[in-house]
């Protein structure tokens, strides 16, 4: 077994510097290119990545971090955990990820406390695990043909099974991991990385026993590479001494979020994550080297705190950013350079920096009336039918809209001409909804590039990038804004478009805002203030927008918080404090509205059932929430929910169109646990990623199903 390289990263962006993979995926999905052409683009991205990492001087190059969709889905395929219903699909991999016309996809949710979405493995007592090591082995060979030796990266057995709620299958799945280790050893691989981020959460004694059993067994494989167990997103806590007792040779520790462990790790190599993979700020060499020097281990390797999947590619691709701000930034390429520089530096004898102290957050200025009072006032004002039908906010972002936005940015389209195109699209969206029979309409958000970036462009204290793309799931990418200073709202942001849309129809049109927690969660946030204080600054800006919308005559205002669950600390001890201030920030943003104004919120793809009490505490009049994609699992938790609720009936992340009977059946299930007067009907999420053809067909079926249920309400 060769020594572990002195510098490495746990992973790297894979969408391509110019989103080459996104375009190749969407071309393949649309039938405009072949699977072979898609694979060719993937190979080009991998080659470019390995070559660039080597040019930067990185010693330990990872492989098998590239994915056509998601690394957890890749692991399910690796282990043969492909449900039988997908095996006969034309492309089983993408059928699991996206579904087909007659086949729903697997559930999708957030990867720990990030905005990356993974495909949840479906593992039952009848799942037969069977190794298919083709992907990791082929990438090792591919890199070797280019002159690079690599370290394959695979989701570890404990994390994989915990994500699939199937830890009782550990003995069965370990056989596949043993076969994989043997196959990698036969291929001449020196090290393998097994990612176990689940170990930084609160683990039960039984789960820790599973960790000990798993790595004792894998460590006993006679012919195998060195075992590197990587953790990230926090400290290992009780799992660290367990891993230390097993035969694994290297342990990855997140020193950015977890701090230096007190445990003496002599006998192990510690892969020390001192360069943050979760933000875009330059690393302090003094702090990083002090942390490296404080680790007690046989060998210390410099690394990133987690995969660089969560940051953009290169600051150099942002010529329009303020030069003073650019000096403070490090994207993936700059972070690799920092890792290399730290590995080549002598350790400094300096004390670790003191953590910042959180300050008390501001309190809510006002409170709205009790829900019952508000509900009565809103019912008299809005006069909606039972089971009101609405959508979440966005409608399809057409090619012509994106082209117009690009032309405006380049100066080839005037502001007046651009706004006329936006108005035309808003009218189209309104007329489509009226024709289909929706009850509460949206303007479709044609003026918005992204639900967070759009607001960042109109708030002081933010900067936005041109090429700072980060993968969210599959081909979906976002450009997280950079929140670098104090936040304020110089002028109204959404009022013009909301009032124009309302002028086109007698039906209520929702004003659409993004909530303060989500704006902060989906941005790269300044690190010189406690997160709570930053969120309250944004809440004050949102509060001003709510008041202006109400003053302009908008009767329904939706303030979305899909990231509320995402920021929940992984350790239970810190969760109550977070939820208290996050809920207070939302209520601060919305509490200035009158009782007659109906406040909506929306959450999706985030295991929201785990924080339902906090969602109830937001005190929104109506909450719309993902349900169709996850098989309506939320319904097991909402019986005590005390306000309006719209469990989604249409999975918008799949191109398949749900039938009317499918929607009716889901609504019947909802009506068994919630009174009809509090049930809303809506998709799982916004519709911007779908086509008009898909949207109109799906919404027509939703309307048909809802009208059918309305007629049955007395009997139900």
GIPE-V49329 format. One record per pair of residues at least 4 apart in sequence whose ideal C-beta (glycine too) atoms are under 8 Angstrom apart, sorted by sequence separation. I is the first residue (numbers start at 1). J is the second residue. D is the distance in whole Angstrom. If there is no record, write none. Layout:
i=(I I)
j=(J J)
d=(D D)
//
This chain:
i=(4 15 16 19 20 21 22 23 24 25 26 28 33 34 35 36 37 38 39 40 41 42 43 44 45 46 47 48 49 50 51 52 54 67 69 70 71 72 73 74 75 77 82 83 88 91 92 93 94 95 99 110 123 133 134 135 136 137 138 139 140 141 142 144 155 156 157 158 159 160 169 170 171 173 174 175 176 177 178 179 180 181 182 183 185 199 203 204 205 206 207 208 209 210 211 212 213 214 215 216 217 236 238 239 240 241 242 254 255 261 273 283 284 285 286 287 288 289 290 291 304 306 313 321 322 323 324 325 330 331 332 333 334 335 336 337 338 339 340 341 369 370 371 372 373 374 375 376 377 378 379 384 391 397 398 399 400 401 402 403 404 405 406 413 414 415 416 417 418 419 420 421 422 423 424 425 426 427 428 429 430 431 432 434 449 450 451 452 453 454 455 472 483 489 492 494 495 496 497 498 499 500 501 505 514 515 516 517 518 519 529 530 531 532 533 534 535 536 537 538 539 540 541 542 543 544 545 546 547 548 550 562 563 564 569 571 574 575 576 577 578 579 580 581 582 583 584 585 586 587 593 604 608 611 612 613 614 626 628 630 634 641 658 659 660 661 662 663 664 665 666 667 668 669 670 674 675 683 690 691 692 693 694 695 696 697 698 699 700 701 702 703 704 705 706 707 708 709 712 15 16 27 28 33 53 69 76 77 82 87 90 95 99 110 111 122 143 144 155 161 162 184 198 203 231 235 243 253 255 265 276 283 295 312 321 329 330 369 379 397 407 408 413 433 449 457 471 472 514 520 529 549 569 603 618 627 651 658 671 674 690 15 16 27 28 65 67 76 86 89 99 110 111 143 144 161 218 315 368 407 445 448 456 471 472 502 525 569 593 627 14 15 28 54 67 98 110 111 143 236 244 276 408 434 447 456 457 470 502 550 568 608 627 638 651 709 53 95 97 109 110 161 184 203 219 231 243 253 275 292 318 321 330 369 433 456 469 470 501 526 549 615 626 627 650 671 687 690 24 28 86 96 97 108 109 158 161 218 274 404 433 469 470 525 569 590 625 638 649 670 27 28 64 82 86 90 95 96 108 140 292 408 469 470 568 615 27 50 89 108 109 139 181 240 315 407 430 453 468 498 520 546 567 568 107 108 140 158 161 180 199 215 429 467 468 603 635 667 24 25 50 83 106 107 139 157 160 240 275 405 429 430 466 498 546 634 650 24 82 89 105 106 215 229 251 274 315 404 429 430 465 498 520 601 649 667 106 107 196 236 315 429 464 520 567 586 632 683 77 106 136 157 315 428 465 495 683 24 46 49 86 157 177 236 251 253 255 256 274 314 316 404 426 429 464 465 494 542 601 608 649 24 85 136 235 250 251 252 253 255 256 274 313 314 315 404 426 463 464 494 517 520 564 608 623 649 229 235 244 249 250 251 252 253 254 255 256 272 312 313 314 315 425 462 463 494 516 519 601 629 647 683 21 46 73 76 157 227 228 231 232 234 248 249 250 251 253 256 272 311 312 313 314 401 426 462 516 599 600 603 606 623 625 627 628 20 21 45 227 228 229 231 233 240 244 250 252 257 311 400 401 425 462 463 599 600 601 602 603 604 605 622 623 624 625 627 628 681 97 227 228 229 230 231 232 235 236 241 256 461 462 516 564 599 600 601 602 603 604 621 622 623 624 625 626 627 628 629 73 83 96 226 227 228 229 231 234 235 240 244 272 461 516 519 598 599 600 601 602 603 620 621 622 623 625 628 647 20 21 42 69 73 194 226 228 233 234 235 244 308 311 401 422 457 461 598 600 605 609 619 622 624 629 16 20 68 69 232 236 270 421 422 453 456 460 461 462 516 561 609 612 616 629 681 42 154 235 452 453 460 461 516 608 612 615 616 70 219 220 270 275 277 278 308 398 453 456 460 461 515 559 609 616 69 211 215 219 269 272 274 275 276 277 278 308 450 452 453 459 460 514 590 609 16 219 268 269 270 272 274 275 276 277 450 452 459 460 513 590 609 612 645 38 208 212 216 218 265 266 268 269 270 271 272 273 275 277 449 459 460 559 590 628 14 17 200 208 211 215 216 260 265 266 267 269 270 272 273 274 277 280 304 458 459 559 583 587 652 653 152 192 199 200 211 215 264 265 266 269 271 273 277 278 279 280 458 513 579 582 586 587 649 650 651 652 653 73 192 194 196 197 200 201 212 215 263 265 273 277 278 458 513 557 641 645 646 649 650 651 652 191 192 194 196 197 200 203 208 212 260 261 277 395 459 583 632 635 639 644 645 646 648 649 650 652 14 163 190 191 192 193 194 195 196 197 200 202 203 211 260 280 304 458 511 579 583 635 638 639 643 644 645 646 648 649 652 655 159 162 189 190 191 192 194 197 200 203 255 303 513 531 557 638 644 646 648 653 12 152 157 159 177 181 186 191 193 195 199 200 255 302 395 483 632 648 652 657 676 123 151 154 156 158 159 185 455 511 565 579 628 632 635 652 663 667 671 72 83 121 127 150 151 153 154 155 156 159 167 178 182 185 200 454 564 627 655 662 663 667 81 129 151 152 153 154 155 156 158 159 167 170 174 178 181 184 185 199 255 302 483 557 559 561 562 566 657 658 676 12 81 123 149 151 152 154 158 177 182 184 228 230 232 302 482 483 485 522 555 556 557 558 559 560 561 562 565 657 660 663 664 668 81 121 122 123 124 127 151 153 181 182 253 301 391 480 481 482 483 484 518 521 555 556 557 558 559 560 561 562 564 565 568 659 660 663 667 25 76 120 121 123 129 167 170 174 178 181 196 228 480 481 483 511 518 546 550 554 555 557 558 560 562 563 565 568 658 662 663 9 25 83 120 125 129 136 140 170 174 181 199 405 478 480 510 513 515 517 518 546 550 556 558 562 564 604 657 658 660 661 664 73 76 118 121 131 162 232 233 282 401 509 511 513 514 515 518 521 536 543 547 565 660 664 671 72 73 75 76 81 123 129 130 133 137 141 181 282 510 511 512 513 514 515 517 518 521 535 539 543 546 547 565 21 70 71 72 129 133 137 140 281 282 283 391 395 487 508 509 510 511 513 517 535 538 539 542 543 546 550 564 70 72 73 80 81 131 136 257 281 282 389 390 394 508 510 512 540 542 543 605 650 660 668 9 70 72 80 131 140 158 256 280 281 389 390 393 395 397 488 515 532 536 539 540 543 650 7 8 12 69 79 80 133 137 255 280 288 292 389 390 392 394 395 447 487 495 517 535 539 564 7 8 9 11 14 79 80 133 250 252 254 280 388 389 390 391 393 394 395 483 486 487 494 498 502 564 7 8 10 14 79 80 131 158 254 282 283 388 390 393 488 489 493 502 536 650 6 7 8 9 12 14 78 79 158 289 487 488 492 495 499 532 649 5 6 8 11 78 200 288 293 385 394 443 487 495 498 499 564 5 77 78 275 283 292 293 384 443 489 494 499 628 629 4 35 158 282 285 289 293 384 489 492 498 624 628 649 78 157 285 293 394 443 495 561 627 77 78 156 200 277 289 290 294 393 443 455 622 624 626 191 193 276 283 289 290 442 455 495 626 275 285 290 441 74 157 289 290 291 462 559 286 290 452 275 285 287 290 451 456 275 286 441 455 29 287 517 287 441 443 452 275 440 441 442 445 451 452 456 274 439 440 441 442 517 29 284 438 440 441 443 516 517 440 442 452 516 64 426 430 434 452 515 64 429 516 63 66 156 232 233 434 516 232 426 430 433 515 64 232 422 426 430 63 64 78 461 63 151 153 423 427 426 63 75 430 459 605 63 75 604 605 79 604 61 71 459 72 81 602 71 76 75 112 515 61 63 61 62 63 64 65 72 61 62 63 64 61 62 63 64 510 60 62 72 260 46 50 259 54 79 47 51 46 50 80 46 79 50 78 43 47 50 78 197 451 440 393 114 393 113 390 112 562 384 382 60 62 331 325 322 11 321 8 10 321 320 318 318 317 318 317 318 317 312 314 329 313 312 312 313 328 312 325 312 311 325 310 309 309 114 393 392 312 393 392 359 361 356 358 361 356 357 359 382 356 358 359 361 362 381 382 358 361 473 10 10 4 2 1 2 1 116 116 114 280 393 392 392 311 476 381 382 378 377 378 377 378 10 361 364 367 378 363 374 4 10 368 373 374 361 364 365 368 1 2 4 361 364 367 374 1 363 366 368 362 365 366 368 369 364 365 368 368 392 390 451 60 445 10 65 281 378 445 65 280 4 279 4 279 281 375 374 1 279 371 371 368 390 432 436 10 438 8 10 436 432 436 4 438 11 433 437 4 10 436 9 375 437 371 371 56 58 56 57 387 52 56 58 58 53 57 56 59 387 386 390 392 386 389 390 391 392 396 397 387 388 389 390 391 392 394 395 396 397 8 10 386 387 388 389 392 393 394 395 396 7 8 9 10 387 392 394 396 398 4 6 7 8 9 10 11 12 13 14 391 392 396 3 5 6 7 10 11 12 13 17 391 396 4 10 11 12 17 395 9 10 11 13 9 13 396 13 17 395 391 389 389 389 13 387 12 387 387 12 386 385 9 387 9 386 9 8 7 7 237 7 7 234 6 233 234 115 116 117 118 116 117 115 116 115 108 115 202 201 202 200 201 202 98 97 70 69 70 69 115 115 29 115 18 25 26 17 19 25 115 114 22 113 15 21 22 113 22 110 113 15 110 113 13 14 113 13 19 112 15 15 117 110 109 110 108 109 110 109 108 109 107 107 105 107 104 108 105 104 105 105 104 99 104 103 101 102 98 99 100 101 98 99 100 101 98 99 29)
j=(8 19 20 23 24 25 26 27 28 29 30 32 37 38 39 40 41 42 43 44 45 46 47 48 49 50 51 52 53 54 55 56 58 71 73 74 75 76 77 78 79 81 86 87 92 95 96 97 98 99 103 114 127 137 138 139 140 141 142 143 144 145 146 148 159 160 161 162 163 164 173 174 175 177 178 179 180 181 182 183 184 185 186 187 189 203 207 208 209 210 211 212 213 214 215 216 217 218 219 220 221 240 242 243 244 245 246 258 259 265 277 287 288 289 290 291 292 293 294 295 308 310 317 325 326 327 328 329 334 335 336 337 338 339 340 341 342 343 344 345 373 374 375 376 377 378 379 380 381 382 383 388 395 401 402 403 404 405 406 407 408 409 410 417 418 419 420 421 422 423 424 425 426 427 428 429 430 431 432 433 434 435 436 438 453 454 455 456 457 458 459 476 487 493 496 498 499 500 501 502 503 504 505 509 518 519 520 521 522 523 533 534 535 536 537 538 539 540 541 542 543 544 545 546 547 548 549 550 551 552 554 566 567 568 573 575 578 579 580 581 582 583 584 585 586 587 588 589 590 591 597 608 612 615 616 617 618 630 632 634 638 645 662 663 664 665 666 667 668 669 670 671 672 673 674 678 679 687 694 695 696 697 698 699 700 701 702 703 704 705 706 707 708 709 710 711 712 713 716 20 21 32 33 38 58 74 81 82 87 92 95 100 104 115 116 127 148 149 160 166 167 189 203 208 236 240 248 258 260 270 281 288 300 317 326 334 335 374 384 402 412 413 418 438 454 462 476 477 519 525 534 554 574 608 623 632 656 663 676 679 695 21 22 33 34 71 73 82 92 95 105 116 117 149 150 167 224 321 374 413 451 454 462 477 478 508 531 575 599 633 21 22 35 61 74 105 117 118 150 243 251 283 415 441 454 463 464 477 509 557 575 615 634 645 658 716 61 103 105 117 118 169 192 211 227 239 251 261 283 300 326 329 338 377 441 464 477 478 509 534 557 623 634 635 658 679 695 698 33 37 95 105 106 117 118 167 170 227 283 413 442 478 479 534 578 599 634 647 658 679 37 38 74 92 96 100 105 106 118 150 302 418 479 480 578 625 38 61 100 119 120 150 192 251 326 418 441 464 479 509 531 557 578 579 119 120 152 170 173 192 211 227 441 479 480 615 647 679 37 38 63 96 119 120 152 170 173 253 288 418 442 443 479 511 559 647 663 38 96 103 119 120 229 243 265 288 329 418 443 444 479 512 534 615 663 681 121 122 211 251 330 444 479 535 582 601 647 698 93 122 152 173 331 444 481 511 699 41 63 66 103 174 194 253 268 270 272 273 291 331 333 421 443 446 481 482 511 559 618 625 666 42 103 154 253 268 269 270 271 273 274 292 331 332 333 422 444 481 482 512 535 538 582 626 641 667 248 254 263 268 269 270 271 272 273 274 275 291 331 332 333 334 444 481 482 513 535 538 620 648 666 702 41 66 93 96 177 247 248 251 252 254 268 269 270 271 273 276 292 331 332 333 334 421 446 482 536 619 620 623 626 643 645 647 648 41 42 66 248 249 250 252 254 261 265 271 273 278 332 421 422 446 483 484 620 621 622 623 624 625 626 643 644 645 646 648 649 702 119 249 250 251 252 253 254 257 258 263 278 483 484 538 586 621 622 623 624 625 626 643 644 645 646 647 648 649 650 651 96 106 119 249 250 251 252 254 257 258 263 267 295 484 539 542 621 622 623 624 625 626 643 644 645 646 648 651 670 44 45 66 93 97 218 250 252 257 258 259 268 332 335 425 446 481 485 622 624 629 633 643 646 648 653 41 45 93 94 257 261 295 446 447 478 481 485 486 487 541 586 634 637 641 654 706 68 180 261 478 479 486 487 542 634 638 641 642 97 246 247 297 302 304 305 335 425 480 483 487 488 542 586 636 643 97 239 243 247 297 300 302 303 304 305 306 336 478 480 481 487 488 542 618 637 45 248 297 298 299 301 303 304 305 306 479 481 488 489 542 619 638 641 674 68 238 242 246 248 295 296 298 299 300 301 302 303 305 307 479 489 490 589 620 658 45 48 231 239 242 246 247 291 296 297 298 300 301 303 304 305 308 311 335 489 490 590 614 618 683 684 184 224 231 232 243 247 296 297 298 301 303 305 309 310 311 312 490 545 611 614 618 619 681 682 683 684 685 106 225 227 229 230 233 234 245 248 296 298 306 310 311 491 546 590 674 678 679 682 683 684 685 225 226 228 230 231 234 237 242 246 294 295 311 429 493 617 666 669 673 678 679 680 682 683 684 686 49 198 225 226 227 228 229 230 231 232 235 237 238 246 295 315 339 493 546 614 618 670 673 674 678 679 680 681 683 684 687 690 195 198 225 226 227 228 230 233 236 239 291 339 549 567 593 674 680 682 684 689 49 189 194 196 214 218 223 228 230 232 236 237 292 339 432 520 669 685 689 694 713 161 189 192 194 196 197 223 493 549 603 617 666 670 673 690 701 705 709 111 122 160 166 189 190 192 193 194 195 198 206 217 221 224 239 493 603 666 694 701 702 706 121 169 191 192 193 194 195 196 198 199 207 210 214 218 221 224 225 239 295 342 523 597 599 601 602 606 697 698 716 53 122 164 190 192 193 195 199 218 223 225 269 271 273 343 523 524 526 563 596 597 598 599 600 601 602 603 606 698 701 704 705 709 123 163 164 165 166 169 193 195 223 224 295 343 433 522 523 524 525 526 560 563 597 598 599 600 601 602 603 604 606 607 610 701 702 705 709 68 119 163 164 166 172 210 213 217 221 224 239 271 523 524 526 554 561 589 593 597 598 600 601 603 605 606 608 611 701 705 706 53 69 127 164 169 173 180 184 214 218 225 243 449 522 524 554 557 559 561 562 590 594 600 602 606 608 648 701 702 704 705 708 118 121 163 166 176 207 277 278 327 446 554 556 558 559 560 563 566 581 588 592 610 705 709 716 118 119 121 122 127 169 175 176 179 183 187 227 328 556 557 558 559 560 561 563 564 567 581 585 589 592 593 611 68 117 118 119 176 180 184 187 328 329 330 438 442 534 555 556 557 558 560 564 582 585 586 589 590 593 597 611 118 120 121 128 129 179 184 305 329 330 437 438 442 556 558 560 588 590 591 653 698 708 716 58 119 121 129 180 189 207 305 329 330 438 439 442 444 446 537 564 581 585 588 589 592 699 57 58 62 119 129 130 183 187 305 330 338 342 439 440 442 444 445 497 537 545 567 585 589 614 58 59 60 62 65 130 131 184 301 303 305 331 439 440 441 442 444 445 446 534 537 538 545 549 553 615 59 60 62 66 131 132 183 210 306 334 335 440 442 445 540 541 545 554 588 702 59 60 61 62 65 67 131 132 211 342 540 541 545 548 552 585 702 59 60 62 65 132 254 342 347 439 448 497 541 549 552 553 618 60 132 133 330 338 347 348 439 498 544 549 554 683 684 60 91 214 338 341 345 349 440 545 548 554 680 684 705 135 214 342 350 451 500 552 618 684 135 136 214 258 335 347 348 352 451 501 513 680 682 684 250 252 335 342 348 349 501 514 554 685 335 345 350 501 135 218 350 351 352 523 620 348 352 514 338 348 350 353 514 519 339 350 505 519 94 352 582 353 507 509 518 342 507 508 509 512 518 519 523 342 507 508 509 510 585 98 353 507 509 510 512 585 586 510 512 522 586 135 497 501 505 523 586 136 501 588 136 139 229 305 306 507 589 306 500 504 507 589 139 307 497 501 505 139 140 154 537 140 228 230 500 504 504 142 154 509 538 684 143 155 684 685 160 685 143 153 541 155 164 685 155 160 160 197 601 148 150 149 150 151 152 153 160 150 151 152 153 151 152 153 154 600 151 153 163 352 139 143 352 148 173 142 146 142 146 176 143 176 148 176 142 146 150 180 306 560 556 510 233 512 233 510 233 685 508 508 191 193 468 463 463 153 463 151 153 465 466 465 466 466 467 467 468 468 465 467 482 467 467 468 469 484 469 482 470 470 484 470 470 471 278 558 558 479 560 560 530 532 528 530 533 529 530 532 555 530 532 533 535 536 555 556 533 536 653 193 195 191 190 190 191 191 309 310 310 482 602 602 604 524 689 596 598 595 595 596 596 597 230 581 584 587 598 584 595 226 232 590 595 596 584 587 588 591 225 226 228 585 588 591 598 226 588 591 593 588 591 592 594 595 591 592 595 599 624 624 686 301 686 252 307 524 621 688 309 524 249 524 250 525 527 621 621 249 527 619 621 619 646 692 696 271 699 271 273 699 696 700 269 703 277 699 703 271 277 703 277 644 707 642 643 333 336 336 337 667 333 337 339 340 336 340 340 343 676 676 680 682 677 680 681 682 683 687 688 679 680 681 682 683 684 686 687 688 689 301 303 679 680 681 682 685 686 687 688 689 301 302 303 304 681 686 688 690 692 299 301 302 303 304 305 306 307 308 309 686 687 691 299 301 302 303 306 307 308 309 313 687 692 301 307 308 309 314 692 307 308 309 311 308 312 695 313 317 695 699 702 703 706 332 706 332 709 710 336 710 710 335 713 336 713 339 339 339 340 571 342 343 570 343 570 571 470 471 472 473 472 473 472 473 478 473 480 570 570 571 570 571 572 474 474 473 473 474 474 521 522 475 563 467 474 475 467 469 475 566 566 475 566 469 475 476 567 477 565 568 471 566 569 470 471 570 471 477 570 475 477 605 605 605 606 605 606 607 607 629 630 629 630 629 631 629 653 651 651 653 654 654 651 656 656 655 656 653 654 655 656 654 655 656 657 655 656 655)
d=(8 5 3 6 6 6 6 6 6 6 6 8 4 7 6 6 7 7 6 7 7 6 6 6 6 6 6 6 6 6 6 6 7 5 6 7 7 7 7 6 6 8 6 8 8 6 6 7 5 7 6 6 5 5 6 7 7 7 6 6 6 6 7 7 6 7 6 6 6 7 6 6 8 7 6 7 6 6 7 6 6 6 6 6 7 6 4 7 6 7 7 7 6 6 6 6 6 6 6 7 8 4 7 6 6 7 7 4 7 7 7 8 6 6 6 6 6 6 6 7 6 7 7 6 7 7 8 7 4 7 7 7 6 7 7 6 6 6 7 6 4 7 6 7 7 6 6 7 6 6 7 4 8 5 7 6 6 6 6 6 6 7 6 5 7 6 7 7 7 6 6 7 6 6 7 6 6 6 6 7 6 6 6 8 5 6 8 6 6 7 6 5 7 7 7 5 6 6 6 6 6 7 8 7 5 7 6 6 6 6 5 7 6 7 7 7 6 7 7 6 6 7 7 6 7 6 6 6 6 6 6 8 6 8 8 7 6 6 6 7 6 6 6 6 7 6 6 7 6 5 4 8 7 6 6 6 7 6 7 7 6 5 5 7 6 6 7 6 6 7 7 6 7 7 6 6 7 7 5 7 6 6 6 6 6 7 6 6 6 6 6 6 6 6 6 7 7 7 5 8 5 5 5 7 5 8 4 6 6 6 8 5 5 7 4 8 4 7 5 5 6 4 8 5 5 8 6 6 6 6 7 5 5 8 5 7 5 5 7 6 5 5 5 4 6 7 7 6 5 6 5 4 4 5 7 5 8 6 6 5 5 5 7 4 7 7 7 7 5 4 4 7 7 7 8 5 7 8 6 4 8 4 4 6 5 8 7 5 6 8 7 6 6 7 5 5 6 5 4 7 7 7 7 7 7 8 6 6 5 7 6 6 5 6 7 7 5 6 6 7 8 6 6 7 6 7 5 6 5 6 7 8 6 8 5 6 4 6 5 7 5 6 8 7 5 6 5 8 7 7 5 6 7 5 7 7 6 6 7 6 7 7 7 6 6 5 6 7 7 6 8 4 8 6 5 8 7 5 7 6 7 4 6 6 6 8 8 6 6 6 6 7 7 7 6 8 6 6 5 7 7 6 7 7 7 7 6 7 6 8 7 7 8 8 7 7 6 8 7 7 8 8 5 4 7 7 7 8 7 8 7 7 8 4 7 6 7 5 7 6 8 6 7 6 7 4 5 6 6 8 5 7 6 8 5 7 8 8 8 8 7 3 7 5 7 8 7 7 6 6 4 5 5 8 8 8 8 4 8 8 7 6 8 7 6 6 5 6 5 5 7 5 5 7 5 7 6 7 6 6 5 8 6 7 8 7 8 8 7 5 7 6 6 7 7 8 6 7 7 7 6 6 6 7 8 6 5 7 7 7 4 6 4 6 5 5 8 7 5 5 4 6 7 5 5 7 5 5 4 7 8 8 6 5 7 8 5 7 7 7 7 6 7 6 7 7 6 5 6 5 7 6 7 7 6 7 7 8 6 7 8 7 7 4 5 6 7 7 4 7 7 6 6 6 6 6 6 8 5 7 8 4 5 6 5 7 8 7 8 7 5 7 7 8 7 4 6 6 6 6 4 6 3 6 5 7 7 6 7 6 7 4 8 5 4 5 5 5 4 6 4 5 4 6 5 7 6 4 6 8 6 4 7 8 7 6 5 3 6 8 6 7 4 8 5 8 7 8 7 7 7 6 7 7 7 4 5 7 6 6 7 6 8 6 7 6 5 6 6 4 7 6 5 8 4 7 7 7 7 8 7 7 6 8 6 7 7 8 7 5 8 5 7 3 7 5 7 8 6 5 5 6 8 5 6 7 7 7 6 7 4 5 7 7 8 6 7 6 7 4 8 4 7 6 8 8 7 7 7 7 7 7 7 5 6 6 3 7 5 6 7 7 5 6 8 6 7 6 6 5 8 8 4 5 6 6 6 7 7 7 5 5 4 7 6 7 8 6 8 8 7 6 7 6 5 5 8 7 7 6 4 5 5 6 5 7 6 8 6 6 6 7 7 6 8 5 6 5 4 7 6 6 7 6 8 7 6 6 7 5 6 6 7 8 6 6 7 5 7 6 8 5 7 7 7 5 4 6 6 5 3 8 5 7 7 8 6 7 7 5 6 6 8 8 5 7 8 5 7 5 8 5 7 7 5 8 8 7 6 7 8 7 8 7 6 7 7 4 5 5 5 7 7 7 6 4 8 5 6 4 7 7 5 8 5 6 6 5 5 7 3 6 7 6 7 8 7 6 4 7 5 5 5 6 5 6 8 7 8 6 8 6 4 8 4 6 6 6 7 7 8 7 6 6 8 6 7 6 5 5 6 8 7 7 5 6 6 5 6 8 8 7 6 6 4 3 7 6 6 7 5 8 6 7 6 5 8 6 7 8 5 8 7 6 7 7 6 6 7 7 7 4 6 6 4 6 4 7 8 7 8 5 6 6 6 7 8 5 7 8 8 7 8 7 8 6 4 8 7 6 5 8 8 6 7 6 8 5 7 6 8 5 5 4 6 5 4 6 7 7 5 6 7 5 7 6 4 8 5 5 6 7 5 6 6 5 6 7 7 7 4 7 7 7 7 7 6 6 5 8 7 6 4 7 7 7 6 7 7 8 8 7 6 7 5 4 5 4 8 4 7 6 6 7 8 8 7 5 6 8 7 8 8 8 6 5 5 5 5 6 4 6 5 6 4 6 4 6 5 7 6 8 6 8 4 5 7 7 6 4 4 5 6 7 6 5 4 8 6 5 7 6 4 5 7 6 8 7 7 7 8 7 8 5 6 6 8 8 7 8 8 7 8 5 7 7 6 7 7 8 6 7 5 8 7 5 5 6 6 7 6 6 6 8 7 7 8 4 7 6 7 5 7 8 4 7 7 8 8 5 7 7 7 7 6 4 6 8 6 5 7 4 6 6 4 4 7 8 5 6 7 7 7 6 7 8 6 5 4 5 5 5 4 6 7 5 7 4 5 6 7 5 8 8 7 6 5 5 7 6 6 7 7 7 7 7 5 8 7 7 7 6 7 8 7 4 7 6 5 7 5 8 8 6 6 5 7 6 7 5 7 6 8 5 5 8 7 8 8 8 5 7 7 7 5 6 5 6 6 7 4 5 7 5 7 5 4 7 8 8 5 6 5 8 5 8 7 7 7 7 5 4 5 6 7 6 8 7 5 4 8 6 7 6 4 8 6 5 4 7 6 7 8 6 7 8 7 8 7 7 4 6 4 7 7 6 8 4 7 7 6 5 6 6 7 7 5 3 7 5 7 6 8 6 7 7 7 6 7 6 8 4 6 7 7 6 5 6 8 7 6 6 7 8 5 7 8 6 7 5 5 8 6 4 8 7 4 6 7 6 4 6 7 6 6 6 7 7 8 3 6 7 8 5 6 7 6 6 5 7 7 8 6 7 7 6 7 8 6 6 7 7 5 5 6 5 8 7 5 7 8 8 8 5 7 7 7 7 8 7 7 5 6 6 8 4 8 6 5 4 7 8 8 8 4 8 8 6 8 6 5 7 4 7 6 8 7 6 6 7 7 6 5 6 5 8 8 8 5 7 5 6 6 6 7 7 5 5 5 6 7 7 7 7 7 6 8 5 7 7 7 5 5 5 6 7 8 8 8 7 7 5 7 6 6 4 7 7 7 6 6 6 6 4 8 8 7 7 7 6 6 7 5 4 6 5 8 6 5 8 7 5 5 4 8 7 7 6 7 8 6 6 7 8 6 7 8 8 5 4 6 7 7 4 7 8 6 6 8 8 6 8 5 6 7 5 4 7 6 7 4 5 7 5 5 5 5 7 8 7 6 7 6 5 6 6 7 6 8 6 6 8 7 7 6 7 8 5 5 8 7 6 7 8 8 7 6 7 8 5 6 7 5 8 8 6 8 7 7 6 7 6 6 7 7 7 6 5 6 7 6 4 7 8 7 8 7 7 7 4 8 7 6 7 6 7 6 6 8 7 7 7 8 8 7 8 6 5 8 4 7 8 8 8 6 6 6 6 8 5 6 7 8 5 8 7 8 6 5 6 8 8 7 7 6 6 7 5 8 8 7 5 7 8 5 6 5 8 6 5 6 8 5 7 4 7 7 8 6 8 6 5 7 6 7 8 7 7 5 6 8 5 8 5 7 7 7 6 8 4 5 7 6 8 6 8 8 7 8 7 7 8 6 7 8 4 8 6 6 7 6 7 6 7 7 7 7 7 7 8 7 8 7 7 7 5 7 6 5 7 8 8 5 7 7 6 8 8 8 6 6 7 6 5 8 7 7 6 7 6 6 4 6 7 7 5 6 6 7 8 7 6 6 6 5 6 6 5 5 6 8 4 5 6 8 6 6 8 7 7 7 6 5 6 7 8 7 8 6 6 5 5 4 6 8 7 6 5 5 5 8 7 7 6 7 8 7 6 7 7 7 7 6 3 5 6 5 6 5 5 5 6 7 7 8 7 8 5 7 6 7 6 6 7 7 7 6 6 5 5 5 6 6 6 8 6 7 8 8 6 6 6 7 5 5 8 8 4 5 5 6 7 8 7 6 8 6 4 6 7 7 7 8 8 4 6 6 7 5 7 6 7 8 7 5 7 6 8 7 7 7 5 7 6 4 6 7 4 6 6 7 8 6 6 7 7 5 5 7 7 7 6 7 6 6 8 6 6 6 5 5 6 6 7 5 6 8 6 5 7 7 8 6 7 7 7 5 7 7 7 7 8 7 7 4 8 5 5 7 6 7 7 5 8)
//
